[in-house]
Amino acid sequence: MSKIEQTLSIIKPDAVERSLENEIKEIFVTNGFSILKEKKIQIEKSEAEKFYKVHETKPFYNDLCEYLSSGPILVMVLEKENAVLGNRKLMGATNPKDAEEGTIRKKYGISIDKNSVHGSDSSDNAKSEIDFFFED
C-alpha cells in the first residue's frame, strides 16, 4: 500500500560547490516530489557527528562527518507517495560507479564519499533527520 510520506534529502558539499542544486532539485520535481522546505546551511563537524551518529562505529564515520561539514549543503524535505524508497531509488547506489544510469549519483557523484546527495534510509530515520534540520 502506498502512502504520502516525507523524506530528508541533502545536496552535499561536492554538488553545491559545482552549483548543481537547481539541476538536482529539478530531477526531484520531475520525478513527482514536492519540495516542502529547503535551506542552505553550513554545519559544524560536531553537528555532522550528531547527524551521522548511527554510523559512529563504522570506519568511514569520521571522514563522513568531516566531509558533510566541509562546505555549504542544501537540506530539503521532500514529499510524495513512498518518498523514502522513491528517493533512494532516484539517488542510486552509494558508490557512483555502481549506480544505475539515470540516477543522481551516477550523473553527478564523484566518489563513494563525494556522491552528491544523502537521503533518509527509512521512515523513522526520515522523521528524525527532518527534525534534526527543521525544528519547528
BELLIN-V520672 format. One record per helix or strand of 2 or more residues. SS is the DSSP state (H for helix, E for strand). FROM is the first residue (numbers start at 1). TO is the last residue. Records with the same first field share a line. If there is no record, write none. Layout:
SS=FROM-TO  FROM-TO
This chain:
E=4-11  34-41  73-81  117-119
H=13-17  21-30  45-51  53-55  61-68  83-91  104-108  123-133
